[in-house]
């Protein structure tokens, strides 16, 4: 069995879920058994991710602008409410693995002072073309040591890709101002809906993609990892559970055109729900998060109160 880079090379052990993934008792979350080399990961995210694996993502992303503003706006809303005592100050945000800069662009439109870092030269160049302050590179100790403190540090779908998620959280924690907020989102994997599809509908675990996703989290395992880093989770939410469509018989994982259609349906759901400003939209997603449902795990954390 491989050594775990995230736990200082302690031997991993736990339940072997299949030939690829184990439920590791040392790390406290599920991860692939054989971690790729740092050289392979660097090549993937610097040279291949947006160039081949997601080559249409940037060009097609504008179609999701309105929906993405709702998705990201919900996160900024939670953070702004928590930091409301800083009214009058221009709040600062840093996005780790910011891709083409959508989260930063939303924050800038809200009046935030925003910065980001992204390993893909294609994505970071595009972000800079939007007038955003984005550095090309990996978020590591060297990058962290050359950054100031921020009110808000954000990581969206990053931790599933890295061999050392605890170390990344600790570095992100080091960028927080006093009472600053760290928000992390990851896919909600091995969820009850996914397990139902495997057990009742004879699906293979399509969400296991070891060439990209090294780690697999749920609400509890991510919260426990954040606690190990010395932060307290104070809120959680999620987004639309796409697996519901699969349970209804809409097999979009094998049909890209159907997947795009159903993505449009979930966008309509959020766009229509967000029209009503009574908070029900966020209440709905918090209720799903409370029972471990939803496609994403989205957690908000701060330093513990003494």
Secondary structure, DSSP 8 states (H G I E B T S, - for coil): --EEGGGTTEE--EEE-SSSEEEETTTSSEEESS---HHHHHHIIIIIIIIIITTTHHHHGGGGHHHHHHHHHHHHHHHHHHTGGGTTS--EEEEET-TTSHHHHHHHHTT-EEEEEES-HHHHHHHHHTT-EEEES--SHHHHHTS--EEEEEEES-GGG-S-HHHHHHHHHTTEEEEEEEEEEEEB-S-HHHHHHHHHH----TT--TTT--EEB-HHHHHHHHHHTTEEEEEEE----THHHHHTT--GGG-HHHHHHHHHHHHHHHHHHTTS-SSHHHHHHHHHHHTT-SSEEEEEEEE---
